[in-house]
Amino acid sequence: MTEVKRYFDVPEPLPPGELLLPGNAGSVRVKVKRIEQRGNETWVLVEAPRWKRWRTQVQVGEKSYEGISPGFEDVWVPSFAVTGDADDVDRLKALYRGSA
């Protein structure tokens, strides 16, 4: 049985939101990129901050340098884990209805 996936790609500028972390770990600021309906569940693709590990070595045998730097990563999360301002939610609803 094939399942039809319904989705909505959020146009630029991407609306901000907050991703609630599991337990009492707090929340992270994210940007909403896509909303997708999968069966009875709704999932949201967000752009979340993350730390990237990097390593540099100029020549073989030379000392290598390591560090971390900020970056972003796309993450699928359940819709109940994402919150946002009422104005941004209303804007998304209007854009979604207009695209149908």
Beta strands, then each sheet from edge to edge (+ up, - down):
strand 1: 6-9
strand 2: 16-20
strand 3: 27-38
strand 4: 41-57
strand 5: 64-78
strand 6: 82-83
sheet 1: 1+ 3- 2+ 6-
sheet 2: 1+ 3- 4+ 5-
end
